[in-house]
């Protein structure tokens, strides 16, 4: 094998008296490589027999041919040496500059490649190969704007250059210029209607430019041309999910699984589509398939637990989360959703323990801090409740829910100045927040959808329809709607009795705490008549059983 200046064994054993004219028609490069002319600085006399070659023959031709052969064999370092030899002899050989650039590209030396392409263009501004090299390398470097300009130069030379049209289209799509990308894909697909890569690119651009139905048509064309194209099927299924057509998405994921039956990612995505349809049992079947292949797949276990919770099978959900924690004791998602399941069965102490563990493992989880504060207040640990809300506010200082709840925790222990600070900030952020509660108070946060990274934001509003309520808040709340201002530090059963007494009296189970300046009838009997008007220092916040 050739390398650098060395020659092959067969070349070294060649008869150097061979006639050069015969060498041209057989073993030409091996014949030339049998000589010692190895570098531009080597002044060794060439054999007289070389002089018998045609006058049109240039010595750079041998090095260029050797370089091209190395490139075809993917021996790029050796190719670069030979290109350098050819260019030392003939520095204006355009194709040698271009091919040297291509070899450098293959070695990941993109900036050096660009210099070679530019050298080729300096010699021949009409070199389409060099323009294409500039364009494709710029695109690979993430310089899409430059790439588009180079593709435009190619299209000036030939408006039907399919490679240039495709490259420009993809560059436009990468910049989010989807309408322009579609306009560029269209003439390409007129030229090449069965170009699957172009169809995939146009489908993506159509979907992103707000034309999903046209995108779905392109995906259907792709599947007719390439029935086993699982990538296109996955993109189609994802688009169907975006459109809320979860049943079709689930079926499409099923088609992919016929092609790749052990594709766990697709099983997972099918499960999520089925969840979105409300078919939690079928979703669990998908997660079970994953677990049959990978029993320790924590994400699949947690998703199964979440689906069980949505079916109100809380004990099974808890057992599932415990299984996840056997494999990964420090998995914050398992602790978090176990806390939610414990809350659903009124195990507030257990729920609080889970949220405590969650914030230890993931201290930036604002909803875990919020839930911890909520439960601490319910269980009578008001100072811990305040501390938890302060941690939530460190993550989002402008959270209305955390400010509102922290304010009433301060009220409970008669820290009125601190409560007033919270109220003032809340009013400056959202003057209508309290009125939107409609005398019902806030709620604990129970997610409606599963997110393994727990990056849920707190709701901006809790009631009033889709426009006011965060989509992450469960619309299937647990029957025990626990509120902030239960002052009892007794076990959970006492809290449930309080809740029941409200529902029996026609209330909805929400506690409302009046403001200091509200109706005097809401004051406790022992304080009634003692408070002077505008005396904000001595007002009393009634307990739930006094309202």
C-alpha positions in Angstrom: 0.0 0.0 0.0 1.2 3.5 -0.8 1.9 6.0 1.9 3.6 9.4 1.6 6.7 9.2 -0.4 7.0 5.4 -0.2 6.2 3.1 -3.2 4.5 -0.2 -3.4 6.6 -3.4 -3.3 5.3 -4.2 -6.8 6.4 -0.9 -8.1 9.9 -1.3 -6.6 10.3 -4.6 -8.4 9.2 -3.3 -11.7 11.5 -3.4 -14.7 12.5 0.3 -15.2 13.3 -0.4 -18.8 9.6 -0.7 -19.6 8.5 1.4 -22.6 6.6 4.5 -21.3 4.1 4.3 -24.2 3.2 0.8 -23.0 3.0 2.1 -19.5 0.3 4.6 -20.5 -2.0 1.9 -21.6 -1.2 -0.5 -18.7 -0.1 0.2 -15.1 0.6 3.9 -15.9 0.5 5.2 -12.3 2.5 2.3 -11.0 5.1 3.0 -13.7 5.4 6.6 -12.8 5.5 5.8 -9.1 8.6 3.6 -9.6 10.7 6.7 -10.0 12.3 8.6 -7.1 10.7 12.0 -8.0 9.1 12.5 -4.6 9.0 16.1 -3.7 9.2 19.6 -5.4 12.7 20.0 -3.8 14.0 16.8 -5.3 16.2 17.7 -8.3 16.9 14.1 -9.3 16.9 13.7 -13.0 13.9 12.0 -14.4 14.7 8.9 -16.4 15.2 9.7 -20.1 12.4 7.4 -20.9 9.9 9.9 -19.4 11.0 12.4 -22.0 9.5 10.0 -24.6 6.1 11.0 -23.3 3.9 13.3 -25.4 4.8 17.0 -25.0 1.1 17.6 -23.8 1.8 15.5 -20.7 2.5 17.6 -17.6 4.3 16.2 -14.6 1.6 17.5 -12.3 -0.7 15.0 -14.0 1.0 12.1 -12.3 0.7 13.6 -8.8 -2.9 14.7 -9.5 -3.9 11.2 -10.6 -2.2 9.7 -7.6 -4.0 12.1 -5.3 -7.4 11.4 -6.8 -6.8 7.7 -6.4 -5.9 8.1 -2.7 -9.1 10.2 -2.3 -11.2 7.5 -3.8 -9.6 5.0 -1.4 -10.4 7.4 1.5 -6.6 7.8 2.2 -7.0 11.5 2.7 -3.7 12.3 4.4 -1.8 10.6 1.5 -4.0 12.4 -1.0 -3.2 15.8 0.5 0.6 15.2 0.0 0.0 14.3 -3.6 -2.3 17.3 -4.2 0.4 19.5 -2.7 3.0 18.0 -5.1 0.7 18.6 -8.1 0.0 22.2 -7.1 3.6 22.9 -6.5 4.2 22.0 -10.1 1.0 23.6 -11.4 -0.5 26.1 -8.9 -3.4 27.0 -11.2 -4.9 23.6 -11.5 -8.5 24.4 -10.4 -9.7 20.8 -9.9 -6.7 20.0 -7.7 -7.5 23.0 -5.4 -11.2 21.8 -5.2 -10.3 18.2 -4.5 -7.7 19.2 -1.9 -10.5 21.2 -0.2 -12.7 18.2 -0.3 -10.1 16.0 1.3 -9.5 18.5 4.0 -13.3 18.6 4.6 -13.3 14.8 5.0 -10.6 15.2 7.7 -12.7 17.8 9.6 -10.4 20.7 8.5 -13.3 22.8 7.2 -11.6 26.3 7.4 -8.6 25.1 5.4 -11.0 23.5 3.0 -12.8 26.8 2.5 -9.4 28.4 1.6 -8.8 25.8 -1.0 -12.3 26.3 -2.5 -11.6 30.0 -2.6 -8.3 29.4 -4.4 -10.2 27.4 -7.0 -12.7 30.3 -7.5 -9.9 32.8 -7.8 -8.7 30.8 -10.8 -12.1 29.9 -12.2 -15.1 31.9 -10.9 -17.4 29.6 -12.9 -16.3 26.5 -11.0 -19.5 25.0 -9.8 -17.7 22.4 -7.8 -15.8 25.0 -5.9 -19.0 27.0 -5.3 -20.7 23.9 -4.0 -17.8 23.1 -1.8 -18.1 26.6 -0.3 -21.8 26.3 0.2 -21.9 22.8 1.7 -19.0 23.5 4.1 -20.5 26.8 5.2 -23.7 24.9 6.0 -21.8 22.2 7.9 -20.2 25.0 10.0 -23.6 26.3 10.8 -23.1 29.4 8.7 -26.4 29.1 6.9 -26.6 32.7 5.6 -23.2 32.3 3.9 -24.3 28.9 2.5 -27.4 30.5 0.9 -25.3 33.1 -0.8 -23.0 30.5 -2.3 -26.0 28.4 -3.4 -27.4 31.5 -5.1 -24.1 31.8 -7.0 -24.5 28.2 -8.2 -28.1 28.9 -9.2 -26.9 31.8 -11.3 -24.8 29.4 -13.2 -27.6 26.8 -13.5 -31.1 27.6 -12.2 -32.0 23.9 -12.4 -29.1 22.6 -10.3 -30.9 20.2 -8.1 -28.1 19.9 -5.5 -28.0 23.7 -5.1 -31.8 23.9 -4.8 -31.8 21.2 -2.2 -28.9 22.7 -0.2 -30.5 26.2 -0.3 -33.9 24.8 0.8 -32.4 23.0 3.8 -30.3 26.1 4.8 -33.5 28.2 4.7 -35.4 25.7 6.8 -32.5 25.7 9.4 -32.9 29.5 9.7 -36.7 29.1 10.3 -37.4 30.7 6.9 -40.0 28.1 6.2 -42.0 29.8 3.5 -38.9 30.6 1.5 -37.7 27.0 2.0 -41.0 25.6 0.6 -40.7 28.0 -2.4 -37.3 26.6 -3.0 -38.3 22.9 -2.6 -41.2 23.3 -5.1 -39.0 23.7 -8.3 -36.7 21.0 -7.1 -39.6 18.6 -6.7 -40.9 19.5 -10.1 -37.6 18.3 -11.4 -37.3 15.3 -9.1 -40.8 14.4 -7.9 -39.5 11.2 -6.2 -36.7 12.9 -4.2 -37.5 11.6 -0.8 -35.1 13.8 1.1 -36.6 16.9 -0.6 -40.1 15.7 0.3 -39.1 15.2 3.9 -37.6 18.7 3.9 -40.7 20.3 2.4 -43.0 18.4 4.7 -41.1 19.7 7.7 -41.1 23.3 6.4 -44.8 23.1 5.6 -45.6 21.9 9.1 -43.6 24.7 10.6 -45.1 27.3 8.4 -48.7 26.5 9.5 -49.7 24.2 6.6 -49.9 20.8 8.4 -52.4 19.2 6.0 -50.0 19.8 3.0 -47.2 18.4 5.1 -49.2 15.3 5.8 -49.8 14.9 2.1 -46.0 14.9 1.5 -45.5 12.3 4.2 -48.1 10.1 2.5 -46.2 10.5 -0.8 -43.0 9.5 0.9 -44.6 6.4 2.3 -45.7 5.3 -1.1 -42.2 5.8 -2.4 -40.5 4.2 0.6 -42.9 2.2 2.8 -40.3 1.4 5.4 -39.2 5.0 6.0 -39.7 5.0 9.8 -38.2 8.5 10.1 -41.0 10.0 7.9 -43.6 8.0 9.8 -42.3 9.3 13.1 -42.4 12.9 11.9 -45.9 12.3 10.6 -47.0 10.9 14.0 -45.4 13.8 15.8 -47.3 16.3 13.6 -50.6 14.4 14.2 -49.9 14.8 17.9 -49.4 18.5 17.5 -52.8 18.7 15.8 -54.4 16.8 18.6 -55.1 13.8 16.4 -53.8 11.4 19.0 -55.7 8.3 17.7 -54.1 8.7 14.3 -50.7 9.4 15.9 -51.0 6.2 18.0 -51.8 4.2 14.8 -48.9 5.7 13.0 -46.5 4.8 15.8 -48.0 1.3 15.5 -46.9 1.2 11.8 -43.4 2.1 12.9 -43.4 -0.7 15.4 -44.3 -3.1 12.6 -41.0 -2.0 10.9 -38.9 -1.8 14.1 -40.7 -4.0 16.7 -38.3 -3.4 19.5 -38.0 0.4 19.1 -38.5 1.5 22.7 -38.6 5.2 21.9 -41.6 4.6 19.6 -43.3 2.5 22.2 -42.9 5.3 24.6 -44.2 7.9 22.2 -47.2 5.7 21.4 -47.9 5.4 25.1 -47.9 9.2 25.4 -50.3 9.5 22.5 -52.6 7.0 24.1 -52.4 8.9 27.4 -53.4 12.1 25.6 -56.4 10.2 24.3 -57.3 9.2 27.8 -56.6 5.6 27.1 -54.4 5.0 30.1 -54.8 1.2 30.0 -53.4 1.0 26.5 -50.7 3.4 27.5 -49.7 1.2 30.4 -49.5 -1.7 27.9 -46.9 0.3 25.9 -44.9 0.9 29.0 -45.1 -2.7 30.0 -43.6 -3.6 26.5 -40.7 -1.3 27.2 -40.2 -2.9 30.6 -40.2 -6.4 29.1 -37.2 -5.3 27.1 -35.6 -3.1 29.8 -37.0 -3.9 33.3 -35.0 -1.0 34.9 -36.2 1.7 32.5 -37.1 4.3 35.1 -38.9 6.6 32.7 -41.2 3.8 31.7 -41.8 2.8 35.3 -42.7 6.4 36.3 -44.9 6.9 33.3 -46.8 3.7 34.2 -47.2 5.0 37.7 -48.5 8.3 36.4 -51.0 6.5 34.1 -52.2 4.4 37.1 -52.7 7.6 39.1 -54.8 9.0 36.3 -57.0 5.9 36.5 -57.2 6.6 40.3 -55.4 3.3 41.0 -53.3 5.1 43.6 -52.1 2.1 45.6 -50.8 0.4 42.4 -49.2 3.7 41.4 -47.4 4.0 44.7 -46.1 0.4 44.3 -44.9 1.3 40.9 -43.0 4.4 42.1 -41.5 2.3 44.9 -40.2 -0.1 42.2 -38.6 2.9 40.4 -37.0 3.9 43.7 -35.6 0.4 44.2 -33.6 0.8 41.0 -32.9 4.5 41.5 -33.4 5.8 45.0 -32.4 9.3 44.1 -34.9 9.7 41.2 -36.6 13.1 41.8 -39.5 12.3 39.5 -40.4 9.1 41.3 -40.4 11.0 44.6 -42.5 13.8 43.2 -45.2 11.7 41.6 -45.3 9.4 44.7 -46.0 12.6 46.7 -48.9 13.4 44.4 -50.3 9.9 44.7 -50.0 10.0 48.5 -51.9 13.4 48.6 -54.6 11.8 46.5 -55.3 9.2 49.2 -55.1 11.9 51.9 -51.7 10.7 53.2 -50.5 14.2 53.8 -47.5 13.4 56.0 -46.3 10.8 53.5 -46.8 13.3 50.7 -44.9 16.0 52.5 -42.0 13.5 53.1 -41.9 12.8 49.3 -41.8 16.5 48.4 -39.1 17.0 51.0 -37.0 14.4 49.2 -37.8 15.9 45.8 -36.5 19.4 46.7 -33.3 17.8 48.2 -32.7 16.1 44.9 -34.0 18.8 42.6 -33.9 22.2 44.4 -35.0 24.1 41.3 -38.4 22.4 41.2 -40.8 25.2 42.1 -43.9 23.2 42.2 -42.3 20.8 44.8 -41.5 23.7 47.0 -45.0 25.1 46.6 -46.6 21.7 47.4 -44.3 21.4 50.4 -45.3 24.8 51.7 -49.0 24.0 51.1 -48.8 20.7 53.0 -46.7 22.1 55.8 -49.4 24.8 56.3 -52.2 22.2 56.3 -50.3 20.2 58.9 -49.8 23.2 61.1 -46.1 23.9 60.5 -46.6 27.5 59.4 -42.9 28.5 59.7 -41.8 25.7 57.5 -44.6 26.6 55.1 -43.2 30.2 54.9 -39.7 28.9 54.3 -40.9 26.7 51.5 -42.8 29.5 49.8 -39.6 31.6 50.1 -37.7 28.9 48.3 -40.3 28.9 45.6 -40.0 32.7 45.3 -36.2 32.4 44.9 -36.9 30.4 41.8 -39.7 32.7 40.5 -39.9 36.0 42.5 -43.1 36.9 40.6 -45.2 33.8 41.3 -48.7 35.0 42.3 -49.6 31.7 43.8 -46.5 31.5 46.0 -47.0 35.2 47.1 -50.6 34.6 47.9 -50.0 31.5 50.0 -47.0 33.0 51.8 -49.1 36.0 52.7 -51.7 34.0 54.5 -49.1 31.9 56.2 -47.8 35.1 57.7 -51.4 36.1 58.7 -51.7 32.8 60.6 -48.9 33.6 62.9 -49.9 37.3 63.0 -46.9 38.6 61.0 -49.0 41.3 59.5 -46.2 43.5 58.1 -44.7 40.6 56.2 -48.2 39.7 55.0 -48.7 43.2 53.7 -45.5 43.1 51.8 -46.6 40.0 50.0 -50.0 41.5 49.3 -48.5 44.7 47.9 -46.3 42.8 45.5 -49.1 40.5 44.5 -51.3 43.5 43.7 -48.6 45.1 41.7 -48.1 41.9 39.6 -51.7 40.8 39.2 -54.3 43.0 40.8 -57.1 40.6 39.7 -55.5 37.4 41.1 -57.4 37.3 44.4 -60.8 38.1 42.8 -60.2 35.3 40.2 -60.1 32.8 43.1 -63.8 33.6 43.6 -63.5 33.0 47.4 -62.1 29.5 46.9 -58.4 29.8 47.6 -55.6 28.2 45.8 -54.9 24.4 45.5 -52.1 22.0 45.7 -50.4 21.5 42.3 -51.1 18.1 40.7 -49.8 17.9 37.1 -52.0 16.9 34.3 -49.2 15.5 32.1 -46.0 13.6 32.9 -42.7 15.4 32.7 -39.6 13.5 33.8 -37.6 16.8 34.3 -40.4 18.3 36.5 -40.1 21.6 34.8 -43.7 22.6 35.6 -44.5 26.3 36.1 -46.9 27.3 38.8 -50.3 28.4 37.4 -50.8 32.1 36.9 -54.5 31.6 37.8 -56.3 28.6 39.3 -59.9 29.1 38.0 -61.7 30.7 35.2 -61.2 28.4 32.2 -58.3 27.6 29.9 -57.2 31.2 29.5 -56.6 31.5 33.2 -55.4 28.1 34.4 -52.1 26.6 33.5 -52.4 23.6 31.3 -50.1 21.7 33.7 -52.7 21.8 36.4 -54.8 18.7 36.7 -58.4 19.1 35.6 -59.2 15.8 37.4 -58.5 17.0 41.0 -58.7 14.7 43.9 -61.9 14.8 46.0 -60.0 16.1 49.0 -59.5 19.7 47.9 -57.2 20.9 50.7 -56.7 24.6 51.2 -54.1 26.7 52.8 -55.6 28.0 55.9 -56.3 24.9 58.0 -54.7 25.7 61.3 -55.0 22.2 62.7 -51.7 20.4 63.5 -53.7 17.2 64.2 -53.6 14.1 62.0 -55.2 14.2 58.6 -58.5 12.7 59.7 -59.4 15.9 61.5 -58.8 17.8 58.3 -61.1 15.6 56.3 -63.9 16.1 58.9 -63.5 19.9 58.4 -63.7 19.4 54.7 -66.8 17.3 54.9 -68.6 19.8 57.2 -68.1 22.3 54.4 -69.5 20.1 51.6 -72.5 19.3 53.7 -73.3 22.9 54.1 -73.3 23.5 50.4 -69.9 24.9 50.1 -67.3 23.7 47.6 -64.6 22.8 50.2 -62.6 26.0 49.7 -61.8 28.3 52.6 -61.9 32.0 52.2 -60.1 34.4 54.6 -61.5 37.9 54.6 -59.3 41.0 54.3 -58.8 43.2 57.4 -61.2 45.9 56.1 -64.0 43.5 55.3 -67.3 43.1 57.2 -66.9 43.3 61.0 -69.2 40.4 61.4 -66.4 38.1 60.3 -64.3 39.0 63.3 -64.1 36.6 66.3 -66.5 37.2 69.1 -63.7 38.0 71.5 -62.3 40.7 69.2 -65.6 42.1 68.0 -66.0 45.8 68.8 -62.4 46.2 69.9 -60.9 47.2 66.6 -60.9 50.8 65.6 -61.5 51.8 62.0 -58.3 51.7 59.9 -56.4 50.0 62.8 -54.6 47.4 60.7 -52.5 46.1 63.6 -55.2 44.3 65.6 -57.5 42.6 63.0 -58.2 38.9 63.3 -58.2 36.2 60.6 -60.9 33.7 61.5 -60.4 30.0 61.4 -62.4 27.9 58.9 -64.9 26.8 61.5 -65.7 30.4 62.4 -66.8 31.5 59.0 
